[in-house]
Amino acid sequence: MTDLSKEEGAGEQFAQFEPVSRGPLAVLQRFLHANPTMVPFIVLVLSAAVFGLIAPNFFSAFNLSLIMQQVAIVGTLAAAQSLVILTAGIDLSVAAVMVMISVIMGRLSVDFGVPVPLAILVGMVCGLITGAINGLLVTLVRLPPFITTLGTWNVFLALNYYFSGRETIRSQTLDAEAPLLKLFGERFEIGGAVLTWGVVLMIVVFLVLWYVLQYTAWGRRVYAVGDDKEAAELAGIRTDRVLVSVYMVAGFIVALAAWSSIGRVGSVSPTSFFEANLQSITAVVIGGISLFGGRGSILGPMLGALIVGVFNSGLRLAGVEVLWQLFATGWLIILAVAIDQWIRKVSA
Amino acid sequence: MTAEPILKARNLVKRYGHVVALDRADFDLYPGEVLAVIGDNGAGKSTLIKALSGAIQVDSGEITLNGRPVNFASPLAARQAGIETVYQTLALSPALSITDNMFMGREIRKPGLLGRVFKMLDHAEMERQARRKLAELGLLTIQNINQAVETLSGGQRQGVAVARAVAFGSKVVFMDEPTAALGVKESRRVLDLIQDVRARGLPIVLISHNMPHVFEVADRIHIHRLGRRLCVINPKDYTMSDAVAFMTGAKEPPAEALAA
């Protein structure tokens, strides 16, 4: 029997990779399937080129670095959001947690006399804890991530108002008592472009996540869980552990974003970044990560955040009313999801 | 059969509410054989297989592997004991590559600092091993081992799932309806694959509805009825219609088969 099947030619029909001729559209579909960051990359380059033509000063070092600074916080949040969305979940609590943690770090340093590095450490731990809460609700209580984080969003927002007493910690106070909290707002110059450490943080977070997702077992498991949870479970993955760890890592990144946000805003305000929640999801979706989980590259959302930044900056420089920025972002989301659906249809 | 069963179960009972899915069921798998498990829908054969592969836990009864009592709390525990299952759904992650899928849950890390500190995976080594396994099973015409599983045909996917099970299954491989979703040609290849695996000395438990396939590859046929083992027959001594008759209760099985 063994000989027979081997003589039959090591699977002529069975496992052959047939050189089927495909139309150009199908070739494109396969290419995008294999390279999920290409869509946001092309959109970014095209939109930058178009705005470079119609908007004066778009390509100035000043403007480009301004775009980077503007997307740094939402971009960092998008990194956390991407991890959760890769597992076919969603985290609606990111912005509320970020603001709450910035309030905790600020209040501890300024009002409670806690040494600033310790206050920052507490903030990081709070990020892990909030992530663990979300993760445990999703896994142990088996609530859908949307509902879980819709609930915790409100809970953390309330705690944020409680911790802050609805008061803003002013910039001068921070400068005097806790300058370290504003670290990521510090500027430095490279060749005429002014960048902040917050921009660097965002890029580093994305690069680290890229490495982890691509080159470690944990990363592969995150994709497997998002792709098909039952299959991953049957293949021997402890999916609940993976999920809890994902929410915790996301929480930690949100805490980093909280630190970074203090530098960006200059003060600690319990009412800041109200829209950052949906903006982070927008960046992820435009960045080509599938809302159904398991697909897309982590670098996409960084491009996605930049695309939104480029659109906003370009339209503003071109003198277009603000409402059209929203209009354009809306269509970008719809387009991105439509393309994702199309790419997912690739099969043998 | 003179040898001792490699996997043996006695008096397995599993209830779901008022429904008794396993009613004092027995099971014997001998070294190096292909044992087919057949039964009507609802006879409890998938419950039996799930119990043996750790996917569910029985209410009472005893399972022994190589003579030692075992009690698998999860599929992972069964896998660690050397029992692999090719599920009907295959349990592959469609968007991940063939290599990623084969090593899912037991990835190989790079030696030295990169592996220990940075937890870096040894993609090259995993690819090498995956390629070797597929080649051993005559499946190496899959050229790009890094292509996503969803770009493979049904038979190719089945091949990847079987290769994974054989690569890691040291004692027993379960296959649940491996040909159910396949065309004629691809079914042929999977049946050949089953015989290849048997030739390598690994016993296989084949769950199937397809009588011609069962009669072609099985050494013995375990017929499951009403939550328990009705009889075990040798496919050379009985016809397919006999088997179906036993399975449905249309005909009483002979006494010597009952004893087996």
Interface residues (C-beta under 8 A of the other chain):
Chain A: M1 T2 L4 S5 K6 E8 A10 G11 E12 Q13 F14 A15 Q16 F17 R30 H33 A34 Y211 Y215 T216 A217 W218 R220 R221 Y223 A224 D227 D228 E230 A231 A232 E233 L234 A235 G236 I237 R238 G294 R295 V346 S347 A348
Chain B: A55 P75 L76 R79 T85 Y87 T89 L90 A91 L92 S93 P94 A95 L96 D100 N101 M104 G105 R106 E107 R109 F118 K119 M120 L121 H123 L134 A135 G138 L139 L140 T141 I142 Q143 N144 Q147 A148 E150 T151 L152 S153 G155 Q156 G159 K185 E186 R189 D192 L193 Q195 D196 A199
